[in-house]
Amino acid sequence: MATITGTLYDCGLGNLVGKAPTLKFTLSNPATSSAGLFVTEPISVTPNASGAFSMTLEATATMNQNRYYNLSVTWLDSAAAFNRVDFPDWRIVIPIVGGTLSDIIANYTNDSGGWNPLMVFWQTTEPNPWPIGSVWVDTSIDTPTSGDIRRRKA
Protein backbone atom coordinates (compact mmCIF):
# COMPACT_ATOMS: atom_id res chain seq x y z
CA MET A 1 0.00 0.00 0.00
CA ALA A 2 1.18 3.51 -0.83
CA THR A 3 0.56 6.54 1.40
CA ILE A 4 -0.90 9.54 -0.42
CA THR A 5 -0.91 12.96 1.24
CA GLY A 6 -2.05 16.41 0.22
CA THR A 7 -3.97 19.54 1.08
CA LEU A 8 -7.30 20.58 -0.41
CA TYR A 9 -7.82 24.32 -1.01
CA ASP A 10 -10.17 26.59 -2.89
CA CYS A 11 -8.63 28.82 -5.57
CA GLY A 12 -7.82 31.48 -2.96
CA LEU A 13 -5.78 29.00 -0.87
CA GLY A 14 -8.62 28.89 1.64
CA ASN A 15 -9.72 25.66 3.25
CA LEU A 16 -13.23 24.28 2.99
CA VAL A 17 -14.09 24.34 6.71
CA GLY A 18 -17.77 23.70 7.29
CA LYS A 19 -18.28 22.44 3.72
CA ALA A 20 -17.69 18.71 4.46
CA PRO A 21 -15.19 18.07 1.63
CA THR A 22 -14.46 14.50 0.56
CA LEU A 23 -11.98 13.10 -1.96
CA LYS A 24 -13.00 9.81 -3.60
CA PHE A 25 -10.56 7.59 -5.49
CA THR A 26 -12.03 4.92 -7.79
CA LEU A 27 -9.98 2.31 -9.63
CA SER A 28 -10.52 2.46 -13.40
CA ASN A 29 -11.32 -1.27 -13.65
CA PRO A 30 -10.93 -4.31 -11.41
CA ALA A 31 -7.33 -5.46 -11.07
CA THR A 32 -5.16 -8.14 -9.49
CA SER A 33 -1.78 -8.17 -7.80
CA SER A 34 0.10 -10.57 -5.55
CA ALA A 35 -2.00 -9.11 -2.71
CA GLY A 36 -5.30 -10.19 -4.31
CA LEU A 37 -8.23 -8.88 -6.35
CA PHE A 38 -9.15 -5.20 -6.29
CA VAL A 39 -12.64 -3.98 -7.21
CA THR A 40 -13.81 -0.49 -8.14
CA GLU A 41 -15.38 0.38 -4.77
CA PRO A 42 -14.40 4.04 -4.14
CA ILE A 43 -11.99 4.83 -1.31
CA SER A 44 -12.76 8.13 0.43
CA VAL A 45 -10.79 10.49 2.62
CA THR A 46 -12.01 13.57 4.46
CA PRO A 47 -9.48 16.40 4.89
CA ASN A 48 -8.97 17.86 8.38
CA ALA A 49 -9.87 21.47 9.28
CA SER A 50 -6.73 22.81 7.56
CA GLY A 51 -7.46 20.82 4.39
CA ALA A 52 -4.70 18.23 4.95
CA PHE A 53 -5.36 14.56 4.21
CA SER A 54 -3.49 11.25 4.26
CA MET A 55 -4.66 7.88 2.99
CA THR A 56 -3.36 4.58 1.68
CA LEU A 57 -4.14 3.11 -1.72
CA GLU A 58 -2.87 0.05 -3.52
CA ALA A 59 -0.10 1.23 -5.84
CA THR A 60 -1.11 0.77 -9.46
CA ALA A 61 2.53 -0.10 -10.15
CA THR A 62 1.99 -3.42 -8.31
CA MET A 63 -1.11 -4.36 -10.29
CA ASN A 64 -0.93 -6.99 -13.02
CA GLN A 65 -3.11 -4.86 -15.31
CA ASN A 66 -2.60 -1.31 -16.56
CA ARG A 67 -4.90 0.59 -14.16
CA TYR A 68 -5.30 4.11 -12.77
CA TYR A 69 -7.50 5.93 -10.27
CA ASN A 70 -10.18 8.49 -11.06
CA LEU A 71 -10.76 11.25 -8.51
CA SER A 72 -13.91 13.08 -7.52
CA VAL A 73 -14.09 15.86 -4.95
CA THR A 74 -17.35 16.83 -3.25
CA TRP A 75 -18.17 19.69 -0.88
CA LEU A 76 -21.18 21.68 0.24
CA ASP A 77 -21.93 25.08 -1.27
CA SER A 78 -21.71 28.23 0.91
CA ALA A 79 -25.29 27.84 2.13
CA ALA A 80 -24.74 24.11 2.80
CA ALA A 81 -27.78 23.54 0.60
CA PHE A 82 -26.35 21.13 -1.98
CA ASN A 83 -23.19 19.29 -2.95
CA ARG A 84 -20.72 20.64 -5.45
CA VAL A 85 -18.61 18.07 -7.32
CA ASP A 86 -15.39 18.21 -9.33
CA PHE A 87 -14.35 15.34 -11.60
CA PRO A 88 -10.75 16.14 -12.60
CA ASP A 89 -9.83 14.43 -15.86
CA TRP A 90 -6.64 12.82 -14.55
CA ARG A 91 -5.52 9.22 -14.82
CA ILE A 92 -3.82 8.96 -11.44
CA VAL A 93 -1.14 6.29 -11.34
CA ILE A 94 0.09 5.58 -7.82
CA PRO A 95 3.80 4.71 -7.47
CA ILE A 96 4.93 2.13 -4.90
CA VAL A 97 6.55 4.87 -2.79
CA GLY A 98 3.35 6.97 -2.63
CA GLY A 99 3.84 10.72 -2.20
CA THR A 100 1.90 13.96 -2.35
CA LEU A 101 -1.10 13.93 -4.65
CA SER A 102 0.09 17.02 -6.51
CA ASP A 103 3.49 15.41 -7.25
CA ILE A 104 1.86 12.15 -8.30
CA ILE A 105 -0.48 13.95 -10.71
CA ALA A 106 2.40 15.99 -12.13
CA ASN A 107 4.86 13.11 -12.50
CA TYR A 108 3.08 9.80 -13.05
CA THR A 109 0.61 8.59 -15.64
CA ASN A 110 0.04 5.20 -17.17
CA ASP A 111 0.15 6.44 -20.77
CA SER A 112 3.16 8.62 -21.32
CA GLY A 113 6.01 7.59 -19.06
CA GLY A 114 5.86 10.27 -16.40
CA TRP A 115 3.79 13.01 -17.99
CA ASN A 116 0.11 13.81 -17.86
CA PRO A 117 -1.20 12.82 -21.32
CA LEU A 118 -3.98 15.39 -20.96
CA MET A 119 -1.42 18.20 -20.92
CA VAL A 120 -1.81 20.88 -23.59
CA PHE A 121 1.13 23.14 -24.48
CA TRP A 122 0.03 26.62 -25.64
CA GLN A 123 3.23 28.13 -26.98
CA THR A 124 4.95 29.45 -30.07
CA THR A 125 7.60 26.72 -30.34
CA GLU A 126 7.40 22.95 -30.35
CA PRO A 127 7.65 21.65 -26.75
CA ASN A 128 10.97 20.17 -25.72
CA PRO A 129 10.59 17.69 -24.21
CA TRP A 130 7.28 16.91 -25.86
CA PRO A 131 5.74 13.92 -24.05
CA ILE A 132 3.96 11.24 -26.05
CA GLY A 133 0.21 11.77 -25.87
CA SER A 134 0.33 15.48 -25.07
CA VAL A 135 -1.00 18.20 -27.36
CA TRP A 136 0.72 21.32 -28.71
CA VAL A 137 -1.24 24.35 -29.90
CA ASP A 138 1.03 26.53 -32.02
CA THR A 139 0.34 30.08 -30.87
CA SER A 140 2.88 31.75 -33.15
CA ILE A 141 1.65 34.64 -35.26
CA ASP A 142 2.01 34.88 -39.04
CA THR A 143 3.67 31.51 -39.62
CA PRO A 144 2.50 28.61 -41.79
CA THR A 145 1.75 26.52 -38.66
CA SER A 146 0.00 29.25 -36.68
CA GLY A 147 -3.05 27.82 -34.94
CA ASP A 148 -2.17 24.19 -35.69
CA ILE A 149 -3.06 21.62 -33.04
CA ARG A 150 -0.91 18.49 -32.91
CA ARG A 151 -0.76 15.44 -30.62
CA ARG A 152 2.58 13.67 -30.26
CA LYS A 153 2.11 10.01 -31.11
CA ALA A 154 5.69 8.69 -31.05
PyMOL commands that set and color helices and strands:
alter all, ss='L'
color gray80, all
select helices_A, chain A and resi 60-62+101-107
alter helices_A, ss='H'
color red, helices_A
select strands_A, chain A and resi 2-7+22-27+31-33+36-38+43-45+52-57+69-76+83-86+99-100+120-123+135-138+149-151
alter strands_A, ss='S'
color yellow, strands_A
deselect
rebuild
show_as cartoon
